[in-house]
Amino acid sequence: MSRKKCKRKVWKLVNPIQHAIDGARVTTDDLLDQLRIRELAAIESFRKGEAGLQEWADLTGTLNVCEAMARGGIGPEALEACKVAEQALIDAGIHYEDTKRMVTNGPGLQALRDLYEYHDLQRQSISRSEYEKWIRTAENRTRSKAPEVRDMAEI
């Protein structure tokens, strides 16, 4: 009777050492730039009154991750900006249901800009793996309908 042979997985496409180093360091600028461009474009489309559901979803995602990080102790001063930005997004959503145009007023636009600034500082101060953990935390809190999470369908 022969013994069972062990078949080890060999990951030829991934260098495990480089992968660990990438996960431990602060997110690279080129990856952050892609997120920044998307978020700033969404804010600009709100300014022009051309925002749609995708831009609203992008900023809502930013808001959720920023708020989760702030509640977790990373930039807790962002909570006030999150609260004001959340109300601005809710108001824009209600306006969209009535007029099919997604817009916000001056204070709402400033709140979205403040949210962007706080969140950009938050994600620059932690490693990429930790940032991904906070993204998953925000997604899970939204999915599980945590007490502080508000759903647009409920408003």
N, C-alpha and C positions, 0 to 999 in steps of 0.2 A: 504494500500500500504506500503510495507516495503522499508526501505532505502537500498541503495547499500552498501555492506560491502567492506572495504578497505583490500586488500591483500598485506601486506608488504613482500618484499623480505627479506629473512633471509639468509645471507651468512655464512653457517656453516663451510665451508672449509677455509675461510680466516678470520684471526683475523685482524680487521680493524686498530687497534692501532699498532700492530706489522708491518702491511703493510705500514703504514704511517712512522713509524720509519725507516724501511728498505729503503724507497724511499728518505728519508731526509739525510741519512748518506752516507759517501763515500763508493763506491762499495767495497764489501768484496774481500779479496785476492783470495779466491777460484774461484770466478767468473772471476776476472781479470786474474788469472793464465791460465784459459782455452783459453782466447783470446790471451794471451802472447805466449802460446805454439803454437797456430795456426799460428800467425804472424811470430814467429821465425822459425818455420818449413818452411814457405813459403820463407823466406829470405835464409835459408840454401839450399833449393832446387834450388833457383836462382844461388847460389854460385856453386853448383855442376853441373848446367846445366840440371837439371832434372825437372824443373818447368813446369807446365802445365797451362791450362786455369783456373783451380780452384785456384792455388796459385796466379796467376796474378789478379784474381778477389778479392781475400782476401786482397792483398796489395793495390789494387785500392780502395776498400772500406775503408781501413785504411787511405789512402791518402785523400779521400773525406771528411771523418769526421774530420781529423786533420786540413784540410784547412778551413772547415766551422767554426770550433772552433777558429782558429787563426784569421779569418776574423771577428769573433764575439767578439774578445778581449781576448780570453783565450789563452795565449801563442802566441802572434803575431809574436814573433821571429821565429816561425816554418814556416812561409810563404816561406822563401828562401829555406829551406830544402824541402818543398812541391814542389816547382817549379822544383828543380833539380831531385827529385824522380819521378815527373810526366814525365819528359823527358826521364828518364831511363826506365820507364814502357812503354812509347810510343815506344822507340827504341826496347825494348824487344818484343813488339807486332808486330812491322814491321819485325823483324828478324824471329819471329815465322811464319809469313805468308810466308816467303821465304823458310825457312829450316825446319819448323815443330819442331824446338827446341827453348825453351824459355830460353835465357841467357842474362846476362848483364855484362858489363865490370867492372873493379875495382872501378872507381869513381861512377858508377851507383849503385854498391853494397853498397858502403859507404853511398850514398844518401838514400838508403832504410833503412840502419841501423840508420842513423840520424833521418829519419822520424819516425821510431819505437820509438826511445828514446824520441823525442818531444811528440809524441802522448801518450806514457805511462805516462809522467809527466802531460800532460793535463788531462787525465782521472782520475788520482789519486787525483787531486786537486779540483774536483767537486763532487756533490752528484750523486747518481745513477739515480735519476729521471732527473736531468739536463743533464747527459750524454746521456740518452735515448732521450731526446729532441733534442740534437745535432745530434744524429744518424738519427732521423726523418727529421730534417732540411736538412741534407746532401742528404738523399734519395729524398726529394721533389725537391731540387735544381737540382739533376741529372735528375729526371723525367721531370721537367719543362724546361730542357735545358737552364738554366741560362747562361748569357753571358760569365762568366768565366769558365763554364763547357765545357770540350772538349770531344768529342765522338770519339772513335777509328775508327768508320766507316767513319768519315770525314777526316781522315788523310791519 
